[in-house]
């Protein structure tokens, strides 16, 4: 294993290093428990003096192989896999923020994350301020409070598809003395490595491109290991933890303090654990991630350019297009491609959108993105149908909006399918 390898090699080789006669591929360790030879060994495990496995709720050999590979690819010091992307985001925040405290976030968020921040975290006593990612540094700073513990954003906003200005957001986070937490689900580490652009912690919904084949739900947190937790603002990381006999995380674990605390405290207590089989599949998904992301990106760009010129299409939203408001940021932070998700407006509104969605043949009507297989959705008539039209528009869902998650099929077949569906609409 080498951090000097190119990311394509990291994706294939990872951190798993089998000894002679051991499996070349990390095996599925479908076991809840592990055998020990002495009480002292177990005692040292539970005192966090040894890195061995205690219980699969906290760690597992198969999951460890996945965690090692994604940490390597993102350029982090460690990772914690979770049972879903939602769990990864929740644990990433709760690990440093508790009742009576506060976070600031870009408002351009995946709906599930928005709901977590707007509805659930406040019930736990954590307040959240939403800001426009295009706001100035001074405007963003004004949202901070003495009790603010983190700044959060997505590399590519979902569903708005705006690209984050890392330089601005990292400058704010550093000036305010808080970590910058980035959801990197859409680009994956192949297209963008947020830790190289000033982020401190990265989260993913592994359900999407990391898995890549619509088989498993999961998430992961990656720790950059560079944030200084010792300034007095994060006593849970620097002061004694009574549940581990007064252990101090930063003192004992240094750069690994944040991710180890998330594992041995929050994963221990909340149990949002991935199944070993899912970790096995995520590890396999990472193996082909660079190849898939190249094709997702090239297909999406070609399809976006085709749709731009189509008489039945009113507008196209894809960060790789020169006409996109984030195009300059795309070139700066996503030089290898802008991922596979795009939206467009179909002429004829809601009714035409439904007809288009039901007419596709290669592209499947599913509530998912990031699959090797292309997916289509008309949100106004499906996922957002419980909202009034005014509420839908306020959330960015117009009656004519079609969302495409462009897969890795041949581009000619995708264009032909979109063309016949547009004609049918």
C-alpha positions, -999 to 999 in steps of 0.1 A, spaced: 0 0 0 13 34 -9 0 69 -7 22 77 -38 2 54 -60 -22 70 -85 -58 68 -75 -66 42 -101 -40 19 -84 -53 27 -50 -88 18 -61 -76 -17 -72 -51 -25 -45 -63 -6 -14 -47 -12 20 -55 -49 22 -22 -68 22 -27 -106 24 0 -129 37 11 -160 18 -18 -184 13 -44 -159 25 -72 -148 1 -62 -123 -25 -96 -106 -21 -107 -95 14 -130 -122 26 -165 -117 40 -161 -120 77 -197 -128 86 -191 -130 123 -203 -109 152 -175 -119 175 -138 -128 178 -120 -153 200 -93 -143 225 -69 -163 246 -68 -142 278 -87 -118 300 -58 -94 297 -61 -93 259 -98 -84 261 -91 -58 288 -65 -41 266 -90 -41 237 -117 -24 258 -91 1 272 -83 10 235 -47 -1 239 -49 -25 210 -63 -21 175 -77 -56 173 -115 -62 167 -138 -62 197 -172 -67 182 -186 -63 147 -208 -34 158 -175 -14 163 -152 -30 137 -150 -60 113 -121 -72 90 -142 -69 59 -154 -34 68 -118 -25 77 -106 -33 42 -133 -10 27 -125 17 52 -88 15 45 -93 18 8 -116 48 8 -94 66 33 -64 60 10 -83 73 -20 -96 104 -2 -62 111 13 -74 108 49 -59 92 80 -88 69 87 -124 61 79 -155 48 96 -181 29 75 -218 33 85 -251 16 77 -262 45 54 -251 79 41 -276 95 64 -259 77 94 -225 90 82 -237 126 81 -255 123 114 -225 107 132 -200 132 116 -219 161 132 -228 144 165 -192 134 171 -183 171 177 -217 188 183 -243 183 210 -274 199 225 -271 236 229 -246 239 200 -249 249 163 -237 243 128 -237 264 96 -245 247 63 -249 255 26 -286 253 19 -281 234 -14 -284 199 1 -298 165 -7 -334 163 7 -326 137 33 -297 158 47 -319 189 46 -345 171 66 -319 158 91 -306 194 96 -340 212 96 -361 188 116 -342 160 135 -310 178 147 -331 206 163 -351 180 182 -318 169 197 -309 205 206 -285 212 177 -295 243 158 -287 247 121 -283 279 100 -287 275 62 -268 299 40 -266 306 2 -233 291 -10 -230 321 -32 -230 344 -2 -198 364 5 -173 354 32 -186 382 55 -222 371 50 -214 335 59 -193 346 89 -223 365 103 -242 332 107 -216 319 131 -221 319 169 -197 312 198 -213 277 200 -209 269 162 -190 237 158 -189 230 120 -194 243 85 -211 218 61 -216 216 23 -218 193 -7 -191 193 -34 -219 191 -60 -252 202 -46 -281 177 -49 -304 184 -68 -292 220 -77 -259 207 -91 -240 238 -80 -203 233 -75 -188 244 -41 -163 272 -39 -138 253 -17 -115 283 -14 -142 305 1 -157 278 24 -123 266 37 -113 302 43 -144 308 64 -140 275 83 -103 283 91 -111 319 102 -139 307 125 -119 278 139 -143 250 129 -139 220 107 -152 220 71 -173 188 65 -180 180 29 -204 155 14 -185 142 -16 -210 116 -28 -216 128 -64 -179 134 -74 -163 106 -54 -126 108 -47 -118 101 -83 -132 134 -95 -125 155 -65 -106 151 -32 -120 177 -8 -92 172 17 -68 187 -9 -90 218 -11 -93 227 26 -119 203 39 -113 185 72 -138 157 71 -155 140 41 -188 120 41 -203 98 14 -234 79 7 -217 47 -4 -251 36 -17 -244 57 -48 -213 57 -70 -191 38 -45 -214 8 -47 -223 17 -82 -246 -13 -89 -276 -5 -67 -270 -35 -44 -262 -20 -9 -271 9 14 -242 23 33 -221 54 41 -186 64 53 -168 92 71 -132 100 62 -110 120 86 -83 143 71 -64 142 104 -53 179 101 -78 198 121 -65 211 155 -90 200 181 -70 215 210 -81 251 209 -106 247 237 -137 245 215 -139 207 214 -135 194 250 -150 160 242 -118 153 222 -93 168 247 -109 162 281 -113 128 299 -139 103 286 -155 87 316 -167 57 295 -130 48 289 -115 54 323 -106 90 316 -90 85 282 -83 118 263 -87 112 225 -62 138 212 -36 129 238 -38 92 230 -45 90 193 -32 123 179 -43 128 143 -67 99 145 -86 113 175 -118 124 156 -124 92 137 -115 69 166 -139 88 189 -167 84 163 -160 47 162 -156 38 199 -181 62 212 -209 69 187 -208 37 167 -205 18 200 -236 36 214 -258 41 183 -248 10 163 -253 23 128 -231 -6 116 -227 -18 80 -232 -54 73 -200 -72 63 -215 -83 30 -222 -46 21 -187 -36 30 -175 -64 7 -196 -50 -21 -185 -14 -15 -148 -25 -16 -155 -42 -49 -173 -11 -62 -143 11 -54 -121 -12 -76 -138 0 -108 -148 35 -95 -123 54 -117 -134 36 -148 -170 42 -141 -167 78 -131 -149 86 -164 -178 70 -184 -205 85 -162 -190 120 -167 -183 117 -205 -218 102 -211 -235 129 -191 -217 157 -208 -225 143 -243 -261 139 -234 -263 174 -219 -249 189 -251 -274 169 -271 -303 181 -250 -292 217 -251 -300 217 -288 -332 198 -287 -364 217 -295 -384 198 -269 -360 209 -241 -363 243 -224 -331 242 -204 -303 219 -192 -285 219 -159 -252 201 -158 -220 215 -143 -198 204 -172 -216 227 -197 -199 260 -204 -233 277 -199 -235 265 -163 -231 291 -135 -206 268 -118 -185 261 -149 -155 280 -137 -156 261 -104 -161 228 -123 -129 234 -142 -111 243 -110 -122 214 -88 -136 188 -112 -111 188 -140 -116 151 -147 -154 153 -151 -186 166 -135 -202 132 -125 -233 116 -140 -263 135 -126 -281 162 -146 -315 178 -148 -334 194 -177 -367 210 -184 -391 193 -208 -414 215 -228 -450 206 -219 -446 206 -181 -458 180 -157 -478 159 -182 -449 158 -207 -425 149 -178 -447 119 -168 -449 107 -204 -412 110 -209 -404 91 -177 -428 63 -186 -415 61 -223 -378 54 -216 -366 19 -223 -329 17 -217 -332 43 -189 -352 29 -159 -377 48 -137 -362 43 -102 -357 65 -72 -319 63 -73 -287 79 -86 -252 68 -90 -260 34 -106 -240 19 -135 -275 17 -151 -291 50 -162 -321 62 -141 -348 88 -147 -372 106 -124 -398 133 -127 -398 146 -91 -429 167 -93 -451 137 -100 -432 112 -77 -408 121 -49 -421 156 -43 -458 150 -51 -468 156 -14 -458 192 -18 -479 219 -34 -466 233 -67 -455 265 -49 -436 244 -23 -421 223 -51 -408 254 -69 -394 268 -37 -374 235 -33 -361 238 -68 -385 212 -83 -403 228 -113 -431 210 -131 -409 205 -161 -378 191 -143 -365 157 -153 -336 142 -134 -313 118 -152 -286 97 -135 -266 89 -166 -251 54 -165 -222 37 -183 -241 23 -213 -230 33 -248 -238 69 -254 -255 62 -287 -281 40 -270 -287 66 -243 -293 94 -269 -316 72 -289 -336 63 -259 -339 99 -248 -349 109 -283 -377 84 -286 -389 93 -251 -390 130 -260 -410 122 -291 -434 102 -270 -438 131 -245 
